[in-house]
């Protein structure tokens, strides 16, 4: 007993001695924090917690708790840092949270064990949800056609599975789920999209989740949507999703119907029948009929008209247009490519009594009456026509042709037109036209050709060209390659033809010479006649001055002399009158002296054409009495 009391007294002394060494008592503290930025932590990444403590002594211990469950006691060398391996999806909520209890051995500590703060929820980087992905698909040309395609737990589902038209404009809009922290981040700024058709990457804006294409042609085309996110965790930042659509090929043709019809007011029409069947329909065609007042865009479905032909039982009082609509009943929804139209037919209704007038042609040259101008006002379709001359029917036609009566008309005949209207029984008959009295005048006959010299020498002068003179006619001449010397505004003109090449060392290879006359008769009708003139193109033409040829006397009252510039030259000469006709010709060989030419010429102007050594020289000669 004495030993036990002695030990107790000894311990009490030691304790009293220790407290006597702590002038001020202290209270230990400990806090924990996540190492680094918690927003950058990905699922399954280890999270490091660290402690900050005071008055822990020289050898504290740490006991970590997760959800109230102890993770064991560790000494100061290991217990200050705690690693937690995350599982599940961020953000992470771990029961009551994570905290630590620190036991201090500071001799001045008022308490030995203290508990840290609790981190009950911490955050991580977002990831793309690989088990939930949606793509909205819609088609602008088919009204509100819409399909939602979803991938959930790797099972692709197509809700509201509508059909889309092959080759039409289809829009895709991707909606991937992105798991993020409770703090709002603009994660879409980091998301990029790719669309592939049959594994071929399509040119799209990678920042835009919407993609529109016309390349989807059949059910076998595979569309792939690929999404990446630079902000998401690396092993969740790239997902893709492939699917196909219900693609419908367009109906090839809606067939044809027959035909335009015309009826009188309140009249019935013949049944509208099929002239060719629709093509490209998978099942049995389904029919409906539409009508329109003008055949444009305002079409109304006709209730009860569901056959391939249509026979209205009511009378028509205004113009109406019809067309047949064909759909394929194999598809529950009606989209544009599952709708085809026939041709449009027109039902015309005669409500207006027609009026017909013919124009009075006035005075017309005999043989030049070509027809009458005719004006029609009102409903004249399906009408026949009677032509009257002097109150006698001379022609009955179904068209307005008047050619079969023109040639039989004489001056003083009275002509008029009667319209035999198809609706004469329902409405007053159409009136006859005005009456026209034919006035034919003698205007002469236009010329068919111009007379005058055809083969000419370039530079030839005083050539005369003419057409027959007609009373009351006027004449306007024009020329190419020459000059009209006299006679303009008459039926005969005198022409000086140009020498196209004045160089005596050059040869004429091509030249254009022609003369035309515009004749105008008393009825102001016109006709142009053109005469192409052929020049001599095998010799060089030089002027008299260049050739040094002399012709004298000139004027002459009898014969005349030709003096050539050199002797021993074979010369051919031809004398032409003003009309271009040859009146004398001959040959001689120059001797170095005068060559006398004797010709029986009437008084007037002549052209002496000399040909020698492939040279042509023209000299004007005047013959006097």
Phi, psi and omega in degrees: 000319181295327179293319180297313181298325180293320180294317180298316180296325179294317179297320180297324179293319180296316180298314180299326179292319181295312180297334179288343177273350183255099181294329181226124177291152180231158178243116180296151174222156176209135174230155178237155178210158176277131180286129178084192183270114182295339181288348182258011183269131179259161177302135180077358172284141176291139179251130183258123174255139178235156181250151170232121188226163175227146176056042182276352183083190183265356179204066180285168173234156184230135176235113182269145181233139173236117182060032179085355182262129181291138176259012178099159181263134180231152179285175186297330183291331181249335189280345182290337181240136180227130178255134179235123178273118185284150172221161180082199185255142174283149358287153185259129174242112187252080176052237180278001177099185181247132176209172180226147173249120179259134175251116184268148172244024175294127184295342181261004183291134178284331174227155184265328184239134178227151181254139180281179169295162180249129172259099185275328180223133175226165194249161176218170177295155179284164172224157173281135183282112184282352182253002180215117186210133183231144174229121173272133181234129179215161188233117188290327187281352186249032179077238183256035177295131189208138177222138178245119182248126187232137170255119180225123184053041179066013175250120183274128178236140178242101180275148181052058190286080179277164175268147178241151184283135177299129177075004180273173182281115180239136183247135177245141178223112184278141178225075176284142173282135179237118179279127182225174180284172177292337173285134185283124174238144177277075187293333181300336178295340182257358186266135177232152187234145172227141175239135178235141173241117183053045178069009177259120182295133182262146180284103180225162173287116186297341180272355185254121180285354184259135182222128179240134183212159173241019186267358180276111189249337184208173180293340183275352178290131182255126178257130178240130175249126182239131183234133174233154179218114184293338182273337184287167178298143190300326182272007174232011191264010181214108177228156176216165190207124183243148181198171174234168182240163174276100186257131182247127174283147183291148172296131187295315186205145176272006182077183181230155179231161183226144354208177175301142179223156177230134181226160173284169183306128180067022181274158176270152178253163172288153179304143175274119188247160178278128176256342171206142185280157175292156179232156178082019179261126184291318180254205176281127183300145174250134188244148166214164183233145179232150177233157181212145178284340184225359178075015182262242186258354183266092182244139181237132178289134181271118182295132175087352180268097186230012180260172179285346175235162185219128181233092179299139180258009183245158177278156182253132178245356178209162180299139182219145178243142180233149169211155180256140180249133181241131174231163180257112183290356177295343182243131184290328180260148181256111176244172190302320182284349174261030180214123179229152185241148172281181169294163179260133176248156185244128172256109180267139181243128180273110179242340186250125177296123184286156177232135181233137176226150175238146182279143175276115182287348181073195179298131182228138177298144177302131181085356183248008176284117185253349180154182181242142169283131185236132177241133179238134178232130179105191184274105185243000179298150182059035176250150171252167187226139172247126174265130179248138170232117182056045176066019177239131177291121180250347180201139174238119185229157174264357175235178181269019180295133178242009186293333183282358177245349188296311188290343182267359184279146176238162178297133181096349178292145178254123186242138172207166188236135177245133180259120178268100190274139182292336183256027183296335180284333181268337183224166176302144180301152177291143180287162173282165179283176170294162180257138182241131176263127184282132179235097181259132181236153178280119185242008183076182184237135178292151180288153177252344180203162175253134177259150180152173182298135180259298177284117184236162170262129176308130184095357179296141185237164176059035174277133184253132178232143186205163171230162179301143180275123180246137180296130178084356180276152169242153186230131176233117185261150173218154188218149173237123178089019180192187181228133175280114184279319182201164174096359178305142183073012172239180182276358182219136181228154174254136189233138166256117179279143181284147167272108191294332180229117184273344183290120184291345181265359181255155178250146178283122179254331177200144177204149179245122179229129177203160177221139183228153176226133174259114180261136177236123182271177183298339178271012179066021171275151187230157173207137179250130177241134183238140180236115178274128184254134182263120178275158171284121189242016183252356182233160174274132179258126176231154182286168179299320182295322180289327185279342186063020175281137179242138179230124183203158350289153181211104013289161178228152178256356181209241178281173179214164184247147175238126178245117180272154184285347179211161183263164178077018181256128176283124185237133171248133180236154177215135180253123181248140175276186186291343178271357181089006180275142178281125180249345178196152179202164179177182179222158173199166176245125184295143181242001184093354176237180184294142173250117183276131177246122179249123180216142180272091185248142172281161178298138180153187180261140181224162176242122178260117183256119181251130179237124181199142177048041181060027178239142175240128175233131179250132180232131179279135182234135177249126178251127179242164179288000000 
